[in-house]
Amino acid sequence: MGFDFSASGWDINEISVGNLCNLAADVDFKDFRTGGMAKDGILSMESGQSLAPKKKMPKVFLGGGSLHIRFKGTFTLNMGDYIHHRYHSEGDQSLWISTYFMEQVPAFRLTAEEHTEIYEITYKASKM
């Protein structure tokens, strides 16, 4: 709808829309927290090591997030209420994953299930 009505006086309050983050890494992974090791533009992670955005984002009433990743290996992704899935690639594909966040911090956590190499990752989150 784009607006709500306050309880007093029926004022219209606009819902803010805007980017919370636009993180990208294909050579340097400094915008992400990880236990992995970045070398020569590849982030190598061993089983149990994780990757998440470094930027602290606020809890939002309604937000959206979009993750693009090109990798080799297997990891589990937790992103919002609905995405808790295991992904595998031999390095010849990339994934685009998007979801909504209701009353949450729009972020994700990726955990390696085996030796995993990440070649490129982009994460965008915004208020809706």
C-alpha positions in Angstrom: 0.0 0.0 0.0 2.9 2.4 0.7 1.4 4.2 3.7 -0.4 3.7 7.0 -2.7 5.7 9.2 -1.7 6.8 12.7 -4.1 6.2 15.6 -4.5 10.0 16.1 -5.7 12.4 13.5 -5.6 10.0 10.5 -2.2 11.3 9.4 -0.5 9.4 6.5 3.0 8.1 7.4 5.1 7.1 4.4 6.9 3.8 4.6 10.6 4.4 3.9 12.1 2.5 1.0 15.8 2.2 0.5 18.9 0.1 0.2 20.3 -1.4 3.4 23.4 -2.8 1.7 24.9 -3.7 -1.6 27.9 -6.0 -1.0 29.9 -7.6 -3.7 33.1 -9.7 -3.7 34.9 -11.3 -6.6 38.5 -10.5 -5.6 38.2 -9.1 -2.1 35.9 -10.6 0.6 36.3 -7.8 3.2 32.6 -7.0 3.3 31.8 -10.5 4.7 32.6 -12.2 8.0 34.1 -15.6 7.5 36.4 -18.2 9.0 37.6 -19.0 5.5 40.8 -17.9 3.7 40.8 -15.6 0.7 43.6 -16.0 -1.7 44.0 -15.1 -5.4 40.3 -14.0 -5.6 38.9 -17.3 -4.2 37.4 -17.7 -0.7 38.2 -21.3 0.5 36.1 -22.6 3.4 36.3 -25.9 5.2 33.4 -27.8 6.8 31.7 -25.8 9.5 33.2 -22.4 8.5 30.6 -19.8 7.6 30.1 -16.6 5.6 27.7 -13.7 6.5 27.5 -10.0 5.7 29.9 -7.9 7.9 27.6 -4.8 7.8 25.2 -4.5 10.8 21.7 -4.0 9.4 18.6 -2.9 11.3 15.6 -5.0 12.0 12.9 -4.0 9.5 9.1 -4.5 9.3 9.4 -5.7 5.7 12.6 -6.2 3.8 14.0 -8.1 0.9 17.3 -9.7 0.2 18.9 -11.1 -2.9 22.0 -13.3 -3.0 24.0 -14.2 -6.1 26.8 -16.7 -5.7 29.2 -18.7 -7.9 30.9 -21.5 -6.1 32.3 -25.1 -6.1 31.4 -27.4 -3.2 28.5 -27.8 -0.8 27.0 -25.4 1.7 23.8 -24.8 3.8 22.2 -21.5 3.4 19.9 -19.9 6.1 18.2 -16.7 4.8 15.0 -15.4 6.4 12.1 -17.7 7.4 11.9 -19.8 4.3 15.3 -20.6 3.0 17.1 -23.3 4.9 18.6 -25.4 2.1 21.7 -27.3 1.1 23.3 -26.4 -2.3 26.0 -28.1 -4.3 27.9 -27.1 -7.4 30.9 -28.3 -9.4 31.8 -24.7 -10.1 29.9 -24.5 -13.5 26.8 -22.7 -12.2 25.8 -19.8 -10.1 22.7 -19.3 -7.9 20.3 -16.3 -7.6 18.3 -16.6 -4.3 15.8 -14.0 -3.1 13.5 -13.8 -0.2 11.4 -11.4 2.0 12.1 -10.7 5.7 9.2 -9.9 8.1 10.2 -8.1 11.3 13.8 -9.4 11.0 17.3 -8.3 10.1 17.7 -9.0 6.4 20.8 -11.1 6.3 22.0 -14.6 5.6 24.4 -17.2 6.9 26.1 -19.7 4.6 27.9 -22.7 6.3 30.3 -25.0 4.4 29.4 -28.7 4.5 32.7 -29.7 2.8 35.6 -27.9 1.2 33.9 -25.1 -0.7 35.4 -22.4 -2.9 33.5 -19.2 -3.5 34.5 -17.3 -6.7 32.0 -14.5 -6.6 29.2 -13.3 -4.2 26.8 -10.4 -4.3 24.3 -9.6 -1.6 21.7 -6.8 -1.7 19.1 -6.0 0.9 16.6 -3.2 1.1 13.5 -2.0 3.0 10.3 -2.7 1.2 
